[in-house]
Amino acid sequence: MNANPTVYDVAERSGVSIATVSRVYRSPDSVRAATRERVLAAANELGYVPSGSARGLASRSTGVLGLCFPDYSDPDAVGAEDDDAAMLYSDQIIRGMERAARRHGYALLIAASLEGGPENLVAQVAGRVDGFAVMARTVPTEELEAISRRRPVVMLAGPRAQDPSLDHLDHVEVANEDGQYELTRHLVRDHGLRRLAYVGLLDDSPDVEARFRGFRRACLEAGVEPAAEPALRMPMMTRAEGARAAGLLCEGGGDRPEAFVFANDQMAVGALQALEGLGLRVPDDVVVTGFDGIPLSRLVRPALTTVRQPMVRMGEEAVDLLVRRLSGRPPEEPVSLVLPVGVVRRASCGCDEPQGRPTTA
């Protein structure tokens, strides 16, 4: 059986013409009920996913754009009380892609899973979309190269230079290093902090490493000698790991850092909760900062100082690039966009800015 069943497979299984299958999905009332049910039953058995439009069946276009990303949602964020925690980094990108896709007349197909590996993600979208955006390092390079020969692909996040073999793809990222540099400089210059601990990721994440470079650059410029490596590298960037990191950094009492600089907001929020349980006050006893600017960052107490990246805009830009490639009048050269970020100063670093006004990095 074909792993990606087509309209031809449905027609053969149900014993009708391709035109009849097209009419079942385009104008079902024009097909006799018995025939319609037979076609739909065959499609269901085969796992066929229709294009949803007569234009798609005729032109091999689906009218659908795809997004592939690993599901790094926090396993600890469950239950009604954690609804806000669900609005994570990827959710904001999806929001932007959906908004832009509707504007251009496309639907959006999302493939997000940790199970089955990145190849499973590709299997869920390849052949069913006109083009798709892929989070950096989600799909093996050889898979992307093969797919990009058939349809446009836009890379999201991660520096282009990380994988030169993908230079021919359009790319959207944010100014990770500059954002972390500006935030760290604020902590050192405006708050006089000298003992700062950066908490990163055990995995080799280009974005997280770029943020660490910005952290080190700001420290060096201020005469603060930073460690060659992050103070801690956690296996996942979740609230649970942030809470665990806070506990580890607080061991030893007098040697506790003055500020915990987390690579994302989820870990920072987990740290805030853990520090409260340890009887430590933020920011009086220790400063905590994050990165991303997810909605939860402004809802926790104290509100989290962070670097806000334009996640919704990233999704919108990805769709705009895909549509330009599909229009038949694409740019001749690959497009590489680096979107600006902004430092949002809030109570967790000692700033009294309730509105969290961002300063652009």
Secondary structure, 3 states (H helix, E strand, C coil): CCCCCCHHHHHHHHCCCHHHHHHHHHCHHHCCHHHHHHHHHHHHHHCCCCCCCHHHHHHCCCCEEEEEECCCCCCCCCCHHHHHHHCCHHHHHHHHHHHHHHHHCCEEEEEECCCCHHHHHHHHHCCCCCEEEEECCCCCHHHHHHHHCCCCEEEECCCHHHCHHHCCCEEEEECHHHHHHHHHHHHHHHHCCCCEEEEEECCCCHHHHHHHHHHHHHHHHCCCCCCCCCCEEECCCCHHHHHHHHHHHCCCHHHCCCEEEECCHHHHHHHHHHHHHCCCCCCCCCEEECCECCCHHHHCCCCCEEEECCHHHHHHHHHHHHHHHHCCCCCCCCCEEEECCEEECCHHHCCCCCCCCEEEC
